[in-house]
């Protein structure tokens, strides 16, 4: 099958923003492609000129938000965290993520996409690729922390990784569910609490 045409940047941004809100609000199965393209002032035939399916549109939404997140937040190479100030660097990155979300609320919706009911989850989809990338980055960051003596090394790396991922994704899901109940300052406080929880779980004991 030949490649699809590409929408002009502003038009594409408008369509992807509308689609993102529809997916977050209604889930993937409940999202209406007709509603999305009608709100964008586009005909269905025009839509299929640019995207093969609703699933392709969802993948484009995820990929677009990843690009914006990468532009907004400088994510360090995990191996660069193998320094005595490991936990300070982790806290700084958390603050950067919160700051970017405060400036552009679409970055909050990016995280919501991971919890969209019945979202496409096949291995070659954008969401699965991004999740694998996040999980792999965290695994390498833990190894860097262990190498720096900042992360405990008395647990098997695989178990430590699974505990970390379970903690982060669970806290993330809770925070997104309660986001409307908190202001920016409270959100930042909760982000610091999250780091404290991880530090309590993972930090190497202080030398005697």
TIPA-327035 format. One line per field, with one value per residue: x negated, y, z negated of N, C-alpha, C in turn; residue in one letter. Coordinates in Angstrom, 1 decimal. Each point is the difference from the previous one (the first is absolute). Last residue first. Layout:
nX [X;...]
nY [Y;...]
nZ [Z;...]
caX [X;...]
caY [Y;...]
caZ [Z;...]
cX [X;...]
cY [Y;...]
cZ [Z;...]
res [a;...]
This chain:
nX [-27.6;2.6;4.6;3.6;2.7;4.5;4.7;4.6;0.7;0.0;4.0;3.3;-0.6;1.3;4.5;1.4;-0.4;3.4;3.8;0.0;1.2;4.6;2.2;-0.3;2.9;4.9;4.3;3.7;0.3;-2.6;0.4;-0.7;-4.5;-3.1;-0.3;-2.6;-4.7;-1.9;-0.9;-3.8;-4.3;-1.1;-1.2;-4.4;-3.5;-0.6;-2.1;-4.7;-2.5;-0.5;-3.4;-4.6;-1.3;-1.6;-2.9;-2.1;1.8;-0.8;-3.1;-4.6;-1.6;1.5;4.6;2.8;0.5;3.1;4.5;1.4;1.3;4.5;3.3;0.6;2.7;4.7;1.9;0.7;3.7;4.2;0.9;1.5;4.6;3.0;0.3;0.5;-1.0;1.4;5.2;4.2;4.4;4.1;3.7;0.9;-3.5;-4.1;-4.1;0.5;-0.6;-3.9;-0.2;2.2;-2.2;-2.1;2.4;0.3;-3.8;-2.5;-0.8;-2.4;-4.7;-2.0;-0.6;-3.7;-4.2;-1.1;-1.7;-4.6;-2.9;-0.7;-3.2;-4.4;-1.6;-1.3;-4.4;-4.8;-4.5;-0.7;1.5;3.3;-0.5;1.6;4.3;1.2;3.2;4.0;2.8;4.6;3.1;-0.1;1.5;4.7;2.4;0.1;3.0;4.5;1.3;0.9;4.3;3.6;0.3;1.9;4.7;1.9;0.2;3.7;4.1;-0.8;-2.8;-1.9;-0.3;3.7;4.2;2.6;2.9;4.3;3.3;0.6;-0.6;-0.1;-0.5;3.1;1.7;-2.6;0.3;3.8;0.5;-2.2;0.6;-0.8;0.0;-3.3;-4.0;0.6;1.9;-2.3;-4.4;-0.3;1.1;-3.1;-3.5;0.9;-0.2;-4.3;-2.0;1.2;-2.1;-4.4;-0.7;0.3;-3.8;-3.6;1.2;0.9;-0.9;0.8;-0.9;-2.2;0.5;0.5]
nY [2.9;0.7;0.3;-2.3;-0.2;0.6;-0.8;0.8;4.4;3.3;0.7;2.8;4.6;2.1;1.2;3.9;4.0;1.1;2.0;4.6;2.6;0.7;3.3;4.4;1.1;-1.1;-3.5;-3.1;-1.9;-3.9;-5.0;-4.0;-0.5;-1.6;-4.7;-2.5;0.0;-2.8;-4.4;-1.0;-0.2;-3.9;-3.9;-0.2;-1.1;-4.5;-2.9;0.0;-2.4;-4.6;-1.4;0.1;-2.2;1.2;2.4;4.5;5.7;5.2;3.6;-0.8;-0.2;-3.3;-0.8;2.9;-0.7;-3.3;1.3;2.1;-2.6;-1.5;3.1;0.6;-3.1;0.6;3.1;-1.4;-2.8;2.0;1.9;-2.8;-1.3;3.0;0.5;-4.6;-4.8;-3.9;0.0;1.9;4.0;1.5;-0.3;3.1;3.5;1.6;1.9;4.6;3.8;2.7;3.7;3.9;3.4;3.1;3.6;4.4;3.9;2.7;-2.6;-4.0;0.2;-0.1;-4.2;-2.6;1.2;-1.4;-4.3;-0.6;1.0;-3.2;-3.4;1.1;-0.2;-4.2;-1.5;1.5;-1.9;-2.4;-2.1;1.2;0.1;-3.6;0.1;4.1;4.1;3.7;4.7;2.7;2.1;-2.3;-4.4;-0.7;0.2;-3.8;-3.4;0.4;-1.5;-4.6;-1.7;0.7;-2.7;-4.3;-0.2;-0.1;-4.1;-2.7;0.7;-0.3;0.8;5.1;3.8;0.1;-0.8;3.6;2.2;-1.8;1.1;5.2;4.7;3.5;-0.7;-2.2;-4.0;-3.9;-2.5;-2.6;-4.1;-3.8;-1.7;-3.0;-3.6;-3.4;1.3;3.2;4.1;4.3;0.4;0.1;4.0;3.5;-0.2;1.3;4.5;1.7;-1.0;2.6;4.2;0.1;-0.3;3.8;2.8;-1.4;-2.0;-4.8;-4.5;-5.0;-5.3;-4.7;-4.9;-5.5]
nZ [-57.4;4.7;2.7;3.4;4.7;3.0;1.6;-2.0;-1.6;3.4;2.4;-1.8;0.4;4.0;0.4;-2.1;2.4;3.0;-1.8;-0.5;3.7;0.9;-2.4;1.6;3.6;-1.1;-1.0;0.8;4.5;1.1;-0.9;2.7;1.3;-3.2;-0.7;3.0;-0.6;-3.2;1.2;2.7;-2.1;-2.5;2.2;1.9;-2.8;-1.3;3.1;0.3;-3.1;0.6;3.0;-1.5;-4.8;-4.9;-3.0;0.8;-0.3;1.1;0.4;1.8;4.7;3.1;-0.1;2.5;4.6;1.4;0.3;3.9;3.7;0.2;1.4;4.7;2.3;-0.1;3.0;4.5;1.0;0.6;4.2;3.4;0.1;1.8;4.8;2.9;0.9;-2.7;-1.4;-1.9;0.3;-3.1;-3.5;-4.0;-2.1;-2.1;1.7;1.4;-2.8;-0.1;2.8;-1.3;-2.3;2.6;1.7;-2.1;-0.6;-3.0;-3.8;0.6;0.0;-4.2;-2.2;1.2;-1.8;-4.4;-0.6;0.7;-3.5;-3.3;0.8;-0.8;-4.4;-1.6;1.1;-1.2;0.1;4.6;4.6;3.5;4.8;2.8;2.2;3.2;0.1;1.1;0.4;1.7;3.1;4.3;0.0;-0.1;4.0;2.7;-1.1;1.4;4.3;0.6;-1.2;2.9;3.8;-0.4;0.3;4.2;2.2;-1.0;2.3;5.2;4.0;1.3;2.8;3.1;-2.1;-1.6;3.0;0.7;-3.1;-1.0;-2.9;-3.7;-4.9;-2.8;1.9;-0.3;-4.1;-0.9;2.2;-1.7;-5.1;-4.9;-3.3;-0.3;-2.3;-4.3;-2.0;-1.2;1.9;4.7;2.2;0.0;3.1;4.4;1.3;0.9;4.2;3.8;0.5;1.7;4.7;2.6;0.2;2.9;4.9;2.1;3.0;2.8;0.7;2.1;2.4;0.3]
caX [0.0;-1.1;-1.2;-0.2;-1.0;-1.3;-1.1;0.0;0.1;-1.3;-1.0;0.4;-0.4;-1.5;-0.3;0.4;-1.1;-1.1;0.2;-0.2;-1.5;-0.6;0.3;-0.9;-1.4;-0.5;-1.2;0.2;0.9;-0.7;0.3;1.4;0.8;-0.2;0.7;1.5;0.4;0.1;1.2;1.3;0.2;0.2;1.3;1.0;-0.1;0.5;1.5;0.6;0.0;1.0;1.3;0.4;-0.2;1.2;0.3;-0.4;-0.4;1.1;1.2;0.2;-0.4;-1.4;-0.7;0.1;-1.0;-1.4;-0.3;-0.2;-1.4;-0.9;0.0;-0.7;-1.4;-0.5;0.0;-1.1;-1.3;-0.1;-0.4;-1.4;-0.9;0.2;-0.7;0.7;-0.6;-1.4;-0.9;-1.1;-0.8;-0.9;-0.1;0.6;1.2;1.0;-0.5;0.2;1.3;0.0;-0.9;0.8;0.7;-1.0;0.1;0.8;0.8;0.0;0.7;1.4;0.4;0.0;1.1;1.2;0.1;0.5;1.4;0.8;0.0;1.0;1.4;0.3;0.2;1.4;1.0;1.2;0.4;-0.8;-0.9;0.4;-0.5;-1.4;0.0;-0.4;-1.4;-0.2;-1.3;-0.8;0.3;-0.4;-1.4;-0.6;0.1;-0.9;-1.4;-0.2;-0.1;-1.4;-1.1;0.2;-0.5;-1.4;-0.5;0.1;-1.1;-1.2;0.0;1.0;0.7;-0.2;-1.1;-1.1;-0.7;-0.7;-1.2;-0.9;-0.5;0.8;-0.6;0.4;-1.1;-0.5;1.0;-0.2;-1.3;0.0;0.8;-0.8;0.7;-0.3;1.1;1.2;-0.2;-0.7;0.9;1.4;-0.1;-0.5;1.0;1.1;-0.5;0.0;1.4;0.5;-0.5;0.7;1.4;0.0;-0.3;1.2;1.1;-0.3;-0.8;0.7;-0.3;-0.4;1.1;0.0;-0.8;0.8]
caY [0.1;-0.7;0.8;0.5;-0.8;0.6;-0.3;-1.4;-0.9;0.0;-0.8;-1.4;-0.5;-0.2;-1.2;-1.2;-0.2;-0.5;-1.4;-0.6;0.0;-1.0;-1.3;-0.2;-0.3;1.0;0.6;0.4;1.1;1.3;1.0;-0.1;0.4;1.4;0.6;-0.2;0.8;1.4;0.1;0.0;1.2;1.2;-0.2;0.2;1.4;0.8;-0.2;0.7;1.4;0.3;-0.2;1.2;-0.3;-0.6;-1.2;-1.1;-1.3;-0.9;0.7;-0.3;1.1;0.2;-1.1;0.3;1.1;-0.5;-0.8;1.0;0.4;-1.1;-0.2;1.1;-0.3;-1.1;0.5;1.0;-0.7;-0.6;1.0;0.4;-1.0;0.0;1.1;1.3;1.0;0.3;-0.9;-0.4;-0.9;0.6;-0.7;-1.4;0.0;-0.6;-1.4;-1.0;-0.6;-1.1;-1.0;-0.9;-0.8;-1.0;-1.1;-1.1;-0.6;0.9;1.2;-0.3;-0.1;1.3;0.8;-0.6;0.4;1.4;0.0;-0.4;1.1;1.0;-0.6;0.0;1.4;0.4;-0.7;0.7;0.1;1.0;-0.8;0.1;1.2;-0.3;-0.6;-1.4;-0.3;-1.3;-0.6;-0.5;0.8;1.4;0.0;-0.2;1.2;1.0;-0.4;0.5;1.5;0.3;-0.4;0.8;1.3;-0.1;-0.1;1.3;0.8;-0.5;0.6;-0.5;-1.2;-1.1;0.3;0.4;-1.2;-0.6;0.7;-0.3;-1.4;-1.0;-0.8;0.5;0.5;1.2;1.1;0.7;0.6;1.2;1.0;0.6;0.1;1.2;1.0;-0.6;-0.2;-1.2;-1.1;0.1;0.1;-1.3;-1.0;0.3;-0.3;-1.5;-0.4;0.5;-0.8;-1.3;0.2;0.2;-1.3;-0.8;0.6;-0.1;1.1;1.3;0.6;1.4;1.0;0.9;1.2;1.2]
caZ [-1.4;-0.6;-0.3;-1.4;-0.7;-0.4;0.8;0.6;-1.1;-0.7;0.8;-0.1;-1.4;0.0;0.9;-0.8;-1.0;0.7;0.2;-1.3;-0.2;0.9;-0.6;-1.2;0.4;0.8;-0.5;-1.4;-0.1;0.4;-1.0;-0.4;1.1;0.2;-1.1;0.2;1.2;-0.5;-0.9;0.8;0.8;-0.9;-0.6;1.0;0.4;-1.1;0.0;1.1;-0.3;-1.0;0.6;0.8;1.5;0.7;-0.7;1.0;-0.7;0.0;-0.5;-1.4;-0.8;0.2;-0.7;-1.5;-0.2;0.0;-1.2;-1.0;0.1;-0.3;-1.4;-0.6;0.2;-0.9;-1.4;-0.1;-0.1;-1.3;-1.0;0.3;-0.5;-1.4;-0.7;-0.2;0.9;-0.3;0.7;-0.8;0.8;1.0;1.3;0.1;0.8;-0.8;-0.4;1.1;-0.1;-1.0;0.6;0.8;-1.0;-0.5;0.9;-0.6;1.1;1.1;-0.5;0.0;1.3;0.5;-0.6;0.6;1.4;0.0;-0.4;1.2;1.0;-0.5;0.2;1.4;0.4;-0.5;0.7;-0.1;-1.4;-0.7;-0.9;-1.4;-0.5;-0.6;-1.3;0.3;0.1;-0.7;0.4;-1.1;-1.2;0.2;0.2;-1.4;-0.7;0.6;-0.4;-1.4;-0.1;0.5;-1.0;-1.2;0.4;0.0;-1.4;-0.6;0.6;-0.7;-1.4;-0.9;0.4;-1.0;-0.8;0.9;0.5;-1.1;-0.2;1.1;-0.3;0.4;1.0;1.3;0.7;-0.7;0.1;1.3;0.1;-0.8;0.6;1.1;1.2;0.8;0.0;0.6;1.5;0.3;0.3;-0.5;-1.5;-0.5;0.2;-0.9;-1.3;-0.2;-0.1;-1.3;-1.1;0.0;-0.4;-1.5;-0.7;0.1;-0.9;-1.5;-0.5;-0.2;-1.3;0.1;0.0;-1.2;0.1;0.0]
cX [-1.1;0.0;-1.1;-1.2;-0.1;-0.9;-1.4;-1.3;0.0;0.0;-1.3;-1.0;0.4;-0.4;-1.5;-0.3;0.2;-1.2;-1.2;0.1;-0.4;-1.5;-0.5;0.2;-0.9;-1.5;-0.4;-1.2;0.2;0.9;-0.5;0.4;1.5;0.9;0.0;0.8;1.5;0.5;0.2;1.2;1.3;0.3;0.4;1.4;1.1;0.1;0.6;1.5;0.6;0.1;1.2;1.4;0.5;-0.4;1.2;0.2;-0.3;-0.4;1.2;1.2;0.0;-0.6;-1.5;-0.8;0.0;-1.0;-1.4;-0.3;-0.4;-1.5;-0.9;-0.1;-0.9;-1.4;-0.6;-0.2;-1.2;-1.3;-0.1;-0.5;-1.4;-0.9;0.0;-0.8;0.7;-0.6;-1.4;-1.0;-1.3;-0.8;-0.9;-0.2;0.6;1.4;1.1;-0.4;0.2;1.3;0.0;-0.8;0.9;0.5;-1.0;0.2;0.7;1.0;0.1;0.8;1.5;0.5;0.1;1.3;1.3;0.1;0.5;1.5;0.8;0.0;1.0;1.4;0.3;0.3;1.4;1.2;1.4;0.5;-0.9;-0.8;0.4;-0.6;-1.3;-0.1;-0.2;-1.4;-0.1;-1.3;-0.9;0.1;-0.6;-1.5;-0.6;0.1;-1.0;-1.4;-0.3;-0.2;-1.3;-1.2;0.1;-0.7;-1.5;-0.4;0.0;-1.3;-1.2;0.0;1.2;0.8;-0.3;-1.3;-1.1;-0.8;-0.9;-1.3;-1.0;-0.7;1.0;-0.5;0.4;-1.2;-0.4;1.0;-0.1;-1.3;0.0;0.8;-0.9;0.7;-0.2;1.1;1.2;-0.1;-0.7;0.8;1.4;0.0;-0.4;1.1;1.1;-0.5;0.1;1.5;0.4;-0.5;0.7;1.5;0.1;-0.1;1.2;1.1;-0.1;-1.0;0.7;-0.2;-0.5;1.1;0.1;-0.9]
cY [0.9;0.1;-0.8;0.8;0.6;-1.0;0.4;-0.4;-1.4;-1.0;-0.1;-0.9;-1.4;-0.5;-0.3;-1.2;-1.2;-0.2;-0.6;-1.5;-0.7;-0.1;-1.1;-1.3;-0.2;-0.3;1.2;0.7;0.5;1.2;1.4;1.2;0.0;0.6;1.5;0.7;-0.1;0.9;1.4;0.1;0.0;1.2;1.2;0.0;0.3;1.5;0.8;-0.1;0.8;1.5;0.3;-0.2;1.1;-0.4;-0.7;-1.4;-1.1;-1.4;-0.9;0.7;-0.2;1.1;0.2;-1.1;0.4;1.1;-0.5;-0.7;1.0;0.4;-1.1;-0.1;1.1;-0.3;-1.0;0.5;0.9;-0.8;-0.6;1.0;0.3;-1.1;-0.1;1.0;1.4;1.1;0.5;-1.0;-0.4;-1.0;0.7;-0.5;-1.4;0.1;-0.7;-1.4;-1.0;-0.7;-1.2;-1.1;-1.0;-0.8;-1.1;-1.2;-1.2;-0.5;1.0;1.3;-0.2;0.1;1.4;0.7;-0.5;0.5;1.5;-0.1;-0.4;1.2;1.1;-0.6;0.1;1.4;0.4;-0.6;0.7;0.1;0.9;-0.8;0.2;1.3;-0.2;-0.7;-1.5;-0.4;-1.3;-0.7;-0.4;0.8;1.4;0.1;-0.1;1.3;1.1;-0.4;0.5;1.5;0.5;-0.3;1.0;1.3;-0.1;0.0;1.4;0.8;-0.4;0.9;-0.4;-1.2;-1.1;0.1;0.3;-1.2;-0.6;0.7;-0.4;-1.4;-1.1;-0.8;0.6;0.7;1.2;1.1;0.8;0.7;1.3;1.1;0.7;-0.1;1.2;1.0;-0.5;-0.3;-1.4;-1.3;0.0;0.0;-1.3;-1.1;0.2;-0.4;-1.5;-0.4;0.4;-0.9;-1.3;0.1;0.2;-1.3;-0.8;0.5;0.0;1.1;1.3;0.6;1.4;1.0;0.9;1.2]
cZ [-0.5;-1.5;-0.6;-0.2;-1.5;-0.7;-0.5;0.5;0.4;-1.2;-0.8;0.7;-0.2;-1.4;0.0;0.7;-0.9;-0.9;0.8;0.1;-1.3;-0.1;0.9;-0.6;-1.2;0.4;0.9;-0.6;-1.5;-0.2;0.4;-0.9;-0.3;1.1;0.2;-1.0;0.2;1.1;-0.5;-0.9;0.7;0.9;-0.9;-0.6;1.0;0.3;-1.1;0.0;1.1;-0.3;-1.0;0.7;0.8;1.4;0.6;-0.7;1.0;-0.5;-0.1;-0.6;-1.5;-0.8;0.1;-0.8;-1.5;-0.2;-0.1;-1.3;-1.1;0.0;-0.5;-1.5;-0.6;0.1;-1.0;-1.4;-0.1;-0.1;-1.4;-1.1;0.1;-0.6;-1.5;-0.7;0.0;0.9;-0.1;0.7;-0.7;0.7;1.0;1.4;0.1;0.7;-0.8;-0.4;1.1;-0.1;-1.0;0.7;0.8;-1.1;-0.4;0.9;-0.5;1.1;1.2;-0.5;0.1;1.5;0.6;-0.5;0.6;1.5;0.0;-0.3;1.2;1.0;-0.4;0.3;1.5;0.3;-0.3;0.8;-0.2;-1.4;-0.7;-1.0;-1.5;-0.6;-0.6;-1.4;0.4;0.2;-0.9;0.4;-1.1;-1.3;0.2;0.1;-1.4;-0.8;0.5;-0.5;-1.3;-0.1;0.5;-1.0;-1.2;0.3;0.0;-1.4;-0.6;0.4;-0.8;-1.3;-0.9;0.4;-1.0;-0.8;1.0;0.5;-1.1;-0.1;1.2;-0.2;0.4;1.2;1.3;0.7;-0.8;0.3;1.4;0.1;-0.8;0.7;1.1;1.4;0.7;0.1;0.7;1.5;0.1;0.1;-0.6;-1.5;-0.6;0.1;-1.0;-1.4;-0.3;-0.3;-1.3;-1.1;-0.1;-0.5;-1.5;-0.7;0.1;-0.9;-1.5;-0.3;-0.1;-1.4;0.1;0.1;-1.2;0.0]
res [x;x;x;x;x;x;x;x;x;x;x;x;x;x;x;x;x;x;x;x;x;x;x;x;x;x;x;x;x;x;x;x;x;x;x;x;x;x;x;x;x;x;x;x;x;x;x;x;x;x;x;x;x;x;x;x;x;x;x;x;x;x;x;x;x;x;x;x;x;x;x;x;x;x;x;x;x;x;x;x;x;x;x;x;x;x;x;x;x;x;x;x;x;x;x;x;x;x;x;x;x;x;x;x;x;x;x;x;x;x;x;x;x;x;x;x;x;x;x;x;x;x;x;x;x;x;x;x;x;x;x;x;x;x;x;x;x;x;x;x;x;x;x;x;x;x;x;x;x;x;x;x;x;x;x;x;x;x;x;x;x;x;x;x;x;x;x;x;x;x;x;x;x;x;x;x;x;x;x;x;x;x;x;x;x;x;x;x;x;x;x;x;x;x;x;x;x;x;x;x;x;x;x;x;x;x;x;x]
